[in-house]
Each structure stands twice: as C-alpha cells, then as structure tokens.
Amino acid sequence: MGDEMNSTMNQYLTFTLNKDIYALDISSVREVLELTPITRIPRTPKFMRGVINLRGHAVPVVDMRLKFGMSKTEDTINTCIIIVEVLFDGDSTVMGALADSVREVIEFTEDMIEEPPRMGTTIKTDFIRGMGKQDDDFVIILDINKILSVEELAMLKSAHQESSAEAVPEVNPEQGMTLNL
C-alpha cells in the first residue's frame, strides 16, 4: 500500500518569482486572474498590496516577491493574481497571491518531491513543502497555509472584512480571468 501512496500523482500550478519557479497544490487554487487594479489599504505591511473586487467581494492580495524578501513585483503583461484558499482558525479564507507569471500545471508523485533543504536554525523554511525538478530547473513547492504567520493571517482576514464594506475598483469576470480551475 505504501508504494501506491508514493505513485499517486498530485497536480501543482507553477508560477515564477524573480526567474525562480514555485508551485502550489492545485487543490488550494481557485483561479488565476490577469493583473487588475489593486486598492491599497493603509497601515498594512508592504507585502500586502491591497484588495481587489472579485465578483463583488473584497479579496486581499499579497505580493509574493515582497513576502519572500525580494523586490516589489513589477506590473507587466504577464503579472497575475493567483486566487487561493488558505486555512485559518478552521475557516477557509480567500486571498490573492501576486506573481510575475503563471507557467503551467505539472504533476509530481510524492516520491518525486524531496524534503526542503536545511538552511540552519535562523532561516525558516517550514512554508516549503518540498523541492521538485522539471527538466533542469528546481521547483519550490510551497505550503500556502504556512506562508503567512498566524498574526499576518489574522491581519489579512481583518483587512478583508473591513474592506468588504468599502468601494474597490470593479473587475469584469469575463476579462479578468485567464485560467479558471
């Protein structure tokens, strides 16, 4: 039975941040949107770019490059927002993850995913589920539920609730979606 578990294919959505390839389990991804206007929320961390209006709901957007200590994501034709579900306090919270570009959906079996490299005690890598390989490139597989701390998730949920009542720019669902999963 153990061999069956290791041979089960899991699908991952791959995306780029600063030329590196990252992946999220497809089960946490709701959809991918083209870049749309983001309304900044005052007094939030720099990595929180703001909120978008997604079919009448305010959805907070996190700049993944800033969250990982890189430079701010440049707004280009390839920049996109990956809409994901994050578990917080037993509830599912919807948020957007700003990425340089989305690549493709790939499949890995569990035995194709290596443990994240040990970086020492001062560098936290618990948000990395593992490392996969596609051709000659490493794919960093993220655990979306561990990217933000409990405090950051609470702040994100609070910002989401506060901004739900405010007006944010409208997104046309037909034009805004590039991939619906």
C-alpha positions as CSV (number, residue, x, y, z in Angstrom):
1,M,0.0,0.0,0.0
2,G,2.9,2.4,0.7
3,D,4.0,2.1,-3.0
4,E,0.5,3.1,-4.1
5,M,0.7,6.2,-2.0
6,N,4.0,7.3,-3.4
7,S,2.8,6.7,-7.0
8,T,-0.3,8.9,-6.7
9,M,0.0,11.9,-9.0
10,N,-0.6,15.3,-7.5
11,Q,-1.1,18.4,-9.6
12,Y,0.7,21.7,-9.0
13,L,0.2,25.2,-10.5
14,T,3.7,26.6,-11.3
15,F,4.5,30.3,-11.3
16,T,7.6,32.5,-11.4
17,L,9.0,35.0,-8.9
18,N,12.3,36.6,-10.0
19,K,13.1,33.9,-12.5
20,D,12.6,31.1,-9.9
21,I,9.9,28.5,-10.3
22,Y,7.4,28.0,-7.5
23,A,4.4,25.7,-7.2
24,L,1.1,25.5,-5.3
25,D,-1.0,22.4,-4.8
26,I,-3.8,22.8,-7.4
27,S,-6.4,21.9,-4.7
28,S,-5.7,25.3,-2.9
29,V,-6.0,27.3,-6.2
30,R,-9.4,28.7,-7.2
31,E,-8.5,30.6,-10.3
32,V,-5.9,32.8,-11.9
33,L,-6.6,36.5,-12.9
34,E,-4.9,38.9,-15.1
35,L,-3.5,41.8,-13.2
36,T,-6.3,44.2,-12.2
37,P,-6.2,47.4,-10.2
38,I,-5.4,46.9,-6.5
39,T,-6.6,49.3,-3.9
40,R,-4.0,49.9,-1.2
41,I,-5.2,49.6,2.5
42,P,-3.4,52.0,4.9
43,R,-1.3,50.7,7.7
44,T,-0.8,47.2,6.3
45,P,2.6,45.6,5.8
46,K,4.4,46.4,2.5
47,F,3.9,42.8,1.2
48,M,0.1,43.3,1.4
49,R,-0.5,45.2,-1.8
50,G,-4.2,45.8,-1.0
51,V,-7.6,44.4,-2.2
52,I,-9.3,43.6,-5.4
53,N,-13.0,43.4,-6.1
54,L,-13.7,39.8,-7.2
55,R,-17.3,39.5,-8.3
56,G,-18.5,41.8,-5.5
57,H,-16.1,40.5,-2.8
58,A,-13.0,42.3,-1.5
59,V,-10.1,39.9,-1.8
60,P,-6.7,40.8,-0.1
61,V,-3.7,40.5,-2.4
62,V,-0.2,39.6,-1.1
63,D,2.9,40.4,-3.2
64,M,4.7,37.1,-3.0
65,R,8.1,38.7,-4.0
66,L,7.9,41.2,-1.1
67,K,6.8,38.4,1.3
68,F,9.9,36.4,0.3
69,G,12.2,39.4,0.7
70,M,12.6,40.2,-3.0
71,S,11.9,43.4,-4.8
72,K,8.3,44.5,-5.5
73,T,6.5,42.7,-8.3
74,E,6.6,44.8,-11.5
75,D,3.3,45.2,-13.2
76,T,3.7,43.6,-16.6
77,I,1.5,41.9,-19.2
78,N,2.5,38.6,-17.5
79,T,1.9,39.6,-13.9
80,C,-1.1,37.8,-12.5
81,I,-3.0,37.2,-9.3
82,I,-3.5,33.6,-8.2
83,I,-6.6,33.3,-6.1
84,V,-6.1,30.7,-3.4
85,E,-7.9,29.3,-0.3
86,V,-5.9,29.5,3.0
87,L,-7.0,27.7,6.2
88,F,-7.1,30.0,9.2
89,D,-8.7,29.2,12.6
90,G,-10.6,26.3,10.9
91,D,-12.1,28.6,8.3
92,S,-11.2,29.0,4.7
93,T,-10.0,32.5,3.7
94,V,-9.7,33.6,0.1
95,M,-6.6,35.7,-0.9
96,G,-4.7,36.7,-3.9
97,A,-1.0,35.9,-4.5
98,L,0.7,38.3,-6.9
99,A,3.2,36.5,-9.1
100,D,5.4,37.5,-12.1
101,S,3.8,34.9,-14.3
102,V,1.9,31.6,-14.3
103,R,3.6,28.8,-16.2
104,E,1.6,25.6,-16.2
105,V,0.0,22.8,-14.2
106,I,2.5,19.9,-13.6
107,E,2.2,16.6,-11.9
108,F,4.5,15.1,-9.3
109,T,4.3,11.9,-7.4
110,E,5.2,12.1,-3.7
111,D,8.5,10.2,-4.3
112,M,9.5,12.9,-6.9
113,I,9.4,15.6,-4.2
114,E,12.4,15.9,-2.0
115,E,12.5,17.4,1.5
116,P,13.3,21.1,1.7
117,P,17.0,21.8,2.1
118,R,18.1,22.5,5.7
119,M,19.3,26.1,5.9
120,G,20.2,26.3,9.6
121,T,18.2,27.3,12.6
122,T,17.9,31.0,11.7
123,I,16.2,30.6,8.3
124,K,12.6,29.5,8.4
125,T,11.7,27.1,5.6
126,D,8.6,25.5,7.0
127,F,6.5,27.1,4.3
128,I,8.3,25.0,1.7
129,R,6.6,21.6,1.3
130,G,9.4,20.2,-0.8
131,M,11.5,20.5,-3.9
132,G,10.6,19.1,-7.3
133,K,12.5,19.0,-10.5
134,Q,11.3,19.9,-14.0
135,D,13.9,19.4,-16.7
136,D,16.9,21.1,-15.3
137,D,15.0,23.5,-13.1
138,F,14.1,23.2,-9.4
139,V,10.5,23.8,-8.5
140,I,10.0,25.1,-5.0
141,I,6.7,23.6,-3.8
142,L,5.0,25.9,-1.3
143,D,2.6,25.2,1.5
144,I,0.1,28.1,1.1
145,N,-1.2,27.6,4.7
146,K,2.3,28.3,6.1
147,I,3.4,31.3,4.0
148,L,1.8,33.8,6.3
149,S,2.1,33.7,10.1
150,V,-1.0,33.4,12.3
151,E,-0.7,37.2,13.0
152,E,-0.4,38.0,9.3
153,L,-3.4,35.8,8.5
154,A,-5.5,37.5,11.3
155,M,-4.5,40.9,9.8
156,L,-5.4,39.7,6.3
157,K,-8.8,38.5,7.5
158,S,-9.4,41.7,9.4
159,A,-8.4,43.8,6.3
160,H,-10.7,41.6,4.2
161,Q,-13.7,42.2,6.5
162,E,-13.0,46.0,6.8
163,S,-12.6,46.5,3.1
164,S,-15.7,44.4,2.2
165,A,-17.8,47.5,3.0
166,E,-15.6,49.9,1.1
167,A,-15.8,50.5,-2.7
168,V,-13.0,49.0,-4.7
169,P,-12.5,49.0,-8.5
170,E,-14.8,46.6,-10.3
171,V,-13.3,43.6,-12.1
172,N,-15.1,42.3,-15.1
173,P,-15.1,38.5,-14.6
174,E,-15.1,37.7,-18.3
175,Q,-12.0,39.9,-19.0
176,G,-10.2,39.3,-15.7
177,M,-9.8,35.5,-15.7
178,T,-7.1,33.8,-17.7
179,L,-7.5,30.4,-16.1
180,N,-10.4,29.1,-14.2
181,L,-9.7,25.9,-12.2
